[in-house]
Amino acid sequence: MTVAQLPVAMRQLLVVLLGHQNTGSFATAGAASAGCGIGLALTAPLAGRLLGRLGDRPVLLATGLVHLLALLGLAAVTNPVAFVALATAAGLSTPPAMGSGRAQLARMVPSPALSRAYAVNAVGQEVLYVGGPLAVTVSLLVSGPAGALLTFAAIGTAGLVGTAIVIPRRDVERRPAGGRSAAPGQAVRRTVLATHVGYMVGIGAMWVLVPAFASAVGHPAQAGLLVTVWSVGSLAGALLLARLGRPGSPAGAYLALVGTLAATSLALLLPRSVPQMAVALAVFGLALAPFLAVTDEILALSTPAPRLAETYGWLQTVGQLGIAVGSSASGAVNDHLGNTPAFLVVSGALALALAVALTRRRTLRLPATAPDGSPAARPPVTTAG
């Protein structure tokens, strides 16, 4: 499942590079990258809902085929309008591999081991984001942006097909005769989604401010190194969570991790050199992957199985919204007030996320679970392949 995510994880970087090469315009490349993100935000919940309605295999294969065709078109097209349109189509057709994989973990892993299962999943995701940019760099040197995109598309499609072949049968939703009823755990999901917006505003700001810091201190070429250090810190946190397990209850760990992120983000205001920022980023990164793993766990324990993939789709949607807000706000603050004050956007967003989580902490109390570790309250389901 992680391999299937490879072209999606590296897609926007490759779209920017390929867009500039094919059309000669960074404006077109930026619009295409935005189209990818907007497309994903629009269809992620729908794709997740289809997983619950139709089963994983047909949805993954159908979206994977359309996504592959869109990526193949990007490699060849040079017309700016067509390039943006195909990039948007790639975003709209993003295979819901992430939601499918996380929902399958909730089905296959008993509740006591679910925390470590999501931590291991977070490790895989962080390895992807640490190794992916390095693989892109190598691919660019060997074959250029078009060849790199095609290589990643082929690897991702192979991973997606392999996943669809071996994925177990899963429950699909049977809609009640009276229409769609409210799913159990709705208050939990609202709290998690609202908190996640603040978290992703901070992450979106970081993607702008870390390269801006490197430029501000006179070492713009070190931006990639700083991002890698940040990812390595997150990977280390995920490894610790997988090795030691989650301390305390999911709700307690969730609040503690949001608080840790808000507190450690303040250290980003202090560095005045690349080595100092590397230390601050490594420390700040430690709680990132564990926070996402506990987020996945809370959603898995509070959401009926057929609707879990859809919930993860909504998590992607609000995440894209948060990234857009954080990127634009931090860029404006950086240009007008300087790089150091701009990091207050990160701290402010995380402080807001913490405030939401604390204010609604009672909603994070999870429902009782069935002996198999699944939420006790589930809608009627029928099994489909």
Wavefront OBJ file of the C-alpha trace (Angstrom):
o trace
v 0.000 0.000 0.000
v 2.903 2.358 0.736
v 4.369 1.668 -2.719
v 0.997 2.541 -4.254
v 1.244 5.945 -2.568
v 4.642 6.739 -4.109
v 3.471 8.634 -7.230
v 0.894 10.553 -5.170
v 3.442 11.543 -2.528
v 5.899 12.841 -5.138
v 3.295 14.026 -7.651
v 3.147 17.739 -6.932
v 6.940 18.096 -6.931
v 7.184 16.268 -10.248
v 4.260 18.228 -11.720
v 6.021 21.513 -10.957
v 9.298 20.332 -12.503
v 7.622 18.767 -15.522
v 5.254 21.704 -15.978
v 8.130 24.134 -16.239
v 9.997 21.868 -18.650
v 6.996 21.166 -20.907
v 5.412 24.629 -20.954
v 8.311 26.927 -20.026
v 6.192 28.608 -17.358
v 6.382 28.363 -13.566
v 2.957 29.991 -13.452
v 1.525 27.055 -15.376
v 3.485 24.630 -13.211
v 2.122 26.247 -10.047
v -1.439 26.219 -11.375
v -1.081 22.542 -12.262
v 0.247 21.738 -8.795
v -2.683 23.595 -7.250
v -5.041 21.686 -9.531
v -3.668 18.402 -8.200
v -4.294 19.469 -4.618
v -7.760 20.846 -5.291
v -8.749 17.734 -7.237
v -7.656 15.483 -4.381
v -9.525 17.603 -1.832
v -12.739 17.450 -3.870
v -12.873 13.708 -4.464
v -11.107 12.095 -1.461
v -14.308 11.710 0.640
v -16.284 10.467 -2.376
v -13.621 7.888 -3.212
v -13.617 6.762 0.416
v -17.410 6.436 0.373
v -17.199 4.316 -2.774
v -14.761 2.010 -0.988
v -17.464 1.394 1.604
v -20.205 0.966 -1.010
v -18.466 -1.065 -3.707
v -15.462 -2.637 -1.990
v -11.778 -1.792 -2.321
v -10.759 -3.739 -5.409
v -12.988 -2.140 -8.085
v -12.496 1.375 -6.730
v -8.717 1.093 -6.503
v -8.394 -0.395 -10.000
v -10.782 2.066 -11.668
v -9.262 5.189 -10.114
v -5.765 3.779 -10.643
v -6.395 3.391 -14.377
v -7.708 6.953 -14.803
v -4.870 8.320 -12.659
v -2.267 6.476 -14.728
v -3.731 7.805 -17.991
v -3.670 11.361 -16.617
v -0.012 11.003 -15.592
v 0.913 9.563 -19.001
v -0.740 12.551 -20.631
v 1.215 14.956 -18.417
v 4.475 13.459 -19.620
v 3.650 14.285 -23.232
v 1.499 17.429 -23.315
v 3.029 20.882 -23.789
v -0.070 23.068 -24.078
v -0.454 25.034 -20.795
v -4.250 24.679 -20.570
v -4.101 20.955 -21.325
v -1.300 20.484 -18.803
v -3.291 22.130 -15.990
v -6.392 20.153 -16.988
v -4.544 16.833 -16.890
v -2.913 17.685 -13.559
v -6.347 18.453 -12.149
v -7.646 15.169 -13.562
v -4.774 13.374 -11.845
v -5.788 14.959 -8.559
v -9.474 14.148 -9.063
v -8.681 10.494 -9.854
v -6.233 9.948 -6.996
v -6.617 6.300 -5.910
v -7.840 6.132 -2.281
v -4.949 3.853 -1.339
v -4.284 5.661 1.940
v -7.882 5.450 3.144
v -8.188 1.846 2.006
v -4.997 0.788 3.781
v -5.823 2.523 7.042
v -9.352 1.110 7.038
v -7.994 -2.375 6.385
v -5.684 -2.048 9.384
v -8.695 -1.314 11.569
v -10.399 -4.461 10.247
v -7.454 -6.827 10.549
v -5.718 -5.690 13.737
v -7.315 -6.150 17.176
v -7.853 -3.007 19.226
v -4.986 -3.534 21.720
v -2.460 -3.706 18.872
v -4.016 -0.990 16.710
v -1.829 1.798 18.084
v 1.374 0.054 17.060
v -0.120 -0.946 13.709
v -0.771 2.694 12.854
v 2.665 3.620 14.179
v 4.241 1.085 11.796
v 2.118 2.554 8.999
v 3.448 6.004 9.944
v 6.993 4.634 9.742
v 6.310 3.481 6.187
v 4.889 6.873 5.249
v 7.888 8.708 6.693
v 10.318 6.416 4.882
v 8.405 7.343 1.729
v 8.819 11.059 2.378
v 12.491 10.706 3.334
v 13.468 8.410 0.469
v 11.046 9.759 -2.141
v 12.790 13.102 -2.755
v 16.143 11.302 -2.989
v 14.671 8.896 -5.543
v 13.252 11.854 -7.470
v 16.695 13.474 -7.536
v 18.281 10.315 -8.939
v 15.508 9.877 -11.488
v 15.857 13.487 -12.649
v 19.573 13.003 -13.243
v 18.976 9.800 -15.218
v 15.852 10.554 -17.243
v 14.586 14.078 -16.567
v 11.167 15.070 -15.195
v 9.110 13.131 -17.768
v 11.058 9.914 -17.239
v 10.888 10.363 -13.461
v 7.116 10.829 -13.576
v 6.648 7.762 -15.760
v 8.910 5.682 -13.522
v 7.036 6.666 -10.379
v 3.700 6.130 -12.132
v 4.723 2.610 -13.186
v 5.966 1.690 -9.709
v 2.855 3.107 -8.046
v 0.499 1.355 -10.475
v 2.253 -1.956 -9.900
v 1.892 -1.456 -6.158
v -1.772 -0.551 -6.529
v -2.559 -3.592 -8.694
v -0.690 -5.849 -6.278
v -2.652 -4.399 -3.390
v -5.972 -4.861 -5.199
v -5.130 -8.503 -5.894
v -4.226 -9.479 -2.328
v -6.574 -7.187 -0.393
v -9.062 -9.168 1.723
v -12.795 -8.970 1.326
v -14.362 -6.162 3.299
v -17.750 -5.003 4.523
v -19.731 -2.659 2.329
v -22.430 -0.386 3.554
v -26.121 -1.176 3.228
v -28.021 2.084 3.390
v -31.029 2.050 5.719
v -34.431 2.249 4.008
v -35.134 5.646 5.582
v -32.013 7.248 4.165
v -28.534 7.843 5.541
v -28.492 7.970 9.325
v -25.953 9.673 11.527
v -22.997 7.384 12.177
v -21.809 6.689 15.737
v -18.814 8.710 16.876
v -19.751 11.800 14.887
v -18.660 14.173 17.675
v -15.258 12.481 17.814
v -14.761 12.908 14.096
v -15.771 16.566 14.182
v -13.202 17.247 16.902
v -10.444 15.377 15.077
v -11.179 17.060 11.741
v -11.325 20.536 13.302
v -8.048 19.919 15.132
v -6.487 18.550 11.958
v -7.200 21.781 10.078
v -5.058 23.721 12.565
v -2.339 21.082 12.415
v -2.220 21.187 8.612
v -2.170 25.003 8.551
v 1.058 24.692 10.519
v 2.439 22.053 8.157
v 1.534 24.132 5.095
v 3.353 27.083 6.628
v 6.429 24.944 7.268
v 6.724 23.991 3.587
v 7.099 27.688 2.800
v 9.068 28.874 5.819
v 11.821 26.242 5.913
v 13.064 27.103 2.388
v 12.563 30.788 3.217
v 14.763 30.385 6.308
v 17.521 28.755 4.266
v 17.445 31.698 1.870
v 17.322 34.243 4.690
v 20.535 32.898 6.252
v 22.309 32.771 2.890
v 22.163 29.017 2.196
v 19.165 28.410 -0.088
v 20.639 25.127 -1.334
v 20.361 23.716 2.215
v 16.531 23.824 2.170
v 16.301 20.206 1.040
v 18.659 19.107 3.809
v 16.521 20.876 6.421
v 13.345 19.230 5.132
v 15.085 15.853 5.250
v 16.162 16.431 8.868
v 12.585 17.365 9.721
v 11.330 14.113 8.134
v 13.997 12.065 9.906
v 12.848 13.506 13.235
v 9.284 12.469 12.423
v 10.502 9.011 11.403
v 12.330 8.675 14.728
v 9.138 9.542 16.585
v 7.185 6.929 14.629
v 9.827 4.285 15.369
v 9.656 5.087 19.086
v 5.869 4.796 19.072
v 6.029 1.487 17.195
v 8.677 0.151 19.596
v 7.278 1.383 22.901
v 3.580 1.623 22.139
v 1.202 4.462 22.904
v 1.307 5.639 26.539
v -2.096 5.982 28.198
v -5.427 6.292 26.426
v -5.794 7.397 22.797
v -7.444 10.648 23.901
v -4.714 11.396 26.439
v -1.952 10.673 23.935
v -3.713 12.789 21.306
v -3.907 15.842 23.575
v -0.324 15.362 24.761
v 0.995 15.155 21.209
v -0.879 18.261 20.053
v 0.506 20.094 23.076
v 4.020 18.845 22.319
v 3.778 20.066 18.742
v 2.600 23.501 19.869
v 5.376 23.749 22.477
v 8.253 22.522 20.290
v 7.185 24.803 17.428
v 8.242 27.774 19.551
v 11.856 26.632 19.214
v 11.606 27.399 15.482
v 11.736 31.109 16.358
v 15.246 30.830 17.818
v 17.683 29.508 15.143
v 19.969 31.882 13.271
v 21.941 29.293 11.297
v 21.285 26.097 9.354
v 22.730 23.765 12.059
v 20.606 25.443 14.729
v 17.481 25.106 12.600
v 18.311 21.455 11.898
v 18.234 20.746 15.642
v 14.974 22.649 16.099
v 13.362 20.822 13.166
v 14.479 17.414 14.417
v 12.913 18.109 17.820
v 9.751 19.524 16.282
v 9.489 16.499 13.987
v 9.469 13.945 16.811
v 5.748 14.315 17.538
v 4.539 14.646 13.933
v 4.156 11.007 12.871
v 2.992 9.850 16.328
v 0.248 12.499 16.236
v -0.937 11.244 12.843
v -0.811 7.612 14.029
v -2.941 8.376 17.092
v -5.306 10.393 14.899
v -5.769 7.330 12.685
v -6.323 5.146 15.727
v -8.989 7.408 17.236
v -10.874 7.554 13.943
v -10.646 3.775 13.556
v -12.044 3.193 17.051
v -14.891 5.674 16.672
v -16.109 5.117 13.100
v -18.268 2.280 11.712
v -16.115 0.143 9.427
v -17.905 0.819 6.101
v -17.537 4.586 6.615
v -13.962 4.627 7.869
v -12.306 5.076 4.460
v -14.646 7.994 3.760
v -13.615 9.576 7.064
v -9.960 9.293 6.081
v -10.934 10.956 2.811
v -12.379 13.906 4.732
v -9.106 14.033 6.690
v -7.271 14.485 3.381
v -9.734 17.164 2.279
v -9.387 19.314 5.400
v -5.648 18.701 5.216
v -5.463 20.184 1.726
v -7.494 23.163 2.944
v -5.147 23.674 5.883
v -2.044 23.452 3.701
v -3.427 26.079 1.331
v -4.231 28.471 4.177
v -0.903 27.907 5.924
v 1.156 28.314 2.767
v -0.499 31.557 1.704
v -0.596 33.103 5.201
v 3.005 32.262 6.050
v 4.259 33.528 2.699
v 2.541 36.875 3.218
v 3.854 37.234 6.784
v 7.352 36.218 5.695
v 7.396 38.889 2.968
v 6.071 41.685 5.184
v 7.523 40.931 8.649
v 10.465 38.614 8.023
v 11.139 34.919 8.409
v 11.396 34.652 12.194
v 8.013 36.273 12.958
v 6.466 34.164 10.206
v 7.081 31.005 12.250
v 4.455 32.361 14.636
v 1.958 31.237 11.992
v 3.039 27.669 12.761
v 2.853 28.129 16.526
v -0.432 30.006 16.309
v -2.051 27.325 14.146
v -0.919 24.555 16.483
v -2.044 26.535 19.531
v -5.467 26.864 17.903
v -5.515 23.110 17.203
v -4.666 22.479 20.865
v -7.412 24.842 22.005
v -9.974 23.010 19.862
v -8.868 19.624 21.156
v -8.896 20.744 24.796
v -12.251 22.508 24.488
v -13.814 19.397 22.975
v -11.789 16.816 24.887
v -14.919 15.134 26.269
v -15.890 14.152 22.741
v -12.633 12.209 22.422
v -13.874 9.592 24.872
v -14.157 6.547 22.659
v -17.160 4.216 22.595
v -16.938 0.756 24.084
v -15.463 -1.777 21.696
v -16.618 -5.232 20.756
v -14.500 -8.276 21.698
v -12.841 -8.199 18.263
v -11.725 -4.627 18.834
v -14.269 -3.048 16.461
v -16.585 -0.229 17.524
v -19.623 -1.637 19.289
v -22.124 0.385 17.285
v -22.032 -0.489 13.592
v -24.595 -0.035 10.835
v -25.958 -3.138 9.063
v -23.451 -4.430 6.542
v -23.223 -7.037 3.841
v -20.040 -8.638 2.510
v -18.800 -8.064 -1.021
v -15.604 -8.918 -2.782
l 1 2 3 4 5 6 7 8 9 10 11 12 13 14 15 16 17 18 19 20 21 22 23 24 25 26 27 28 29 30 31 32 33 34 35 36 37 38 39 40 41 42 43 44 45 46 47 48 49 50 51 52 53 54 55 56 57 58 59 60 61 62 63 64 65 66 67 68 69 70 71 72 73 74 75 76 77 78 79 80 81 82 83 84 85 86 87 88 89 90 91 92 93 94 95 96 97 98 99 100 101 102 103 104 105 106 107 108 109 110 111 112 113 114 115 116 117 118 119 120 121 122 123 124 125 126 127 128 129 130 131 132 133 134 135 136 137 138 139 140 141 142 143 144 145 146 147 148 149 150 151 152 153 154 155 156 157 158 159 160 161 162 163 164 165 166 167 168 169 170 171 172 173 174 175 176 177 178 179 180 181 182 183 184 185 186 187 188 189 190 191 192 193 194 195 196 197 198 199 200 201 202 203 204 205 206 207 208 209 210 211 212 213 214 215 216 217 218 219 220 221 222 223 224 225 226 227 228 229 230 231 232 233 234 235 236 237 238 239 240 241 242 243 244 245 246 247 248 249 250 251 252 253 254 255 256 257 258 259 260 261 262 263 264 265 266 267 268 269 270 271 272 273 274 275 276 277 278 279 280 281 282 283 284 285 286 287 288 289 290 291 292 293 294 295 296 297 298 299 300 301 302 303 304 305 306 307 308 309 310 311 312 313 314 315 316 317 318 319 320 321 322 323 324 325 326 327 328 329 330 331 332 333 334 335 336 337 338 339 340 341 342 343 344 345 346 347 348 349 350 351 352 353 354 355 356 357 358 359 360 361 362 363 364 365 366 367 368 369 370 371 372 373 374 375 376 377 378 379 380 381 382 383 384 385
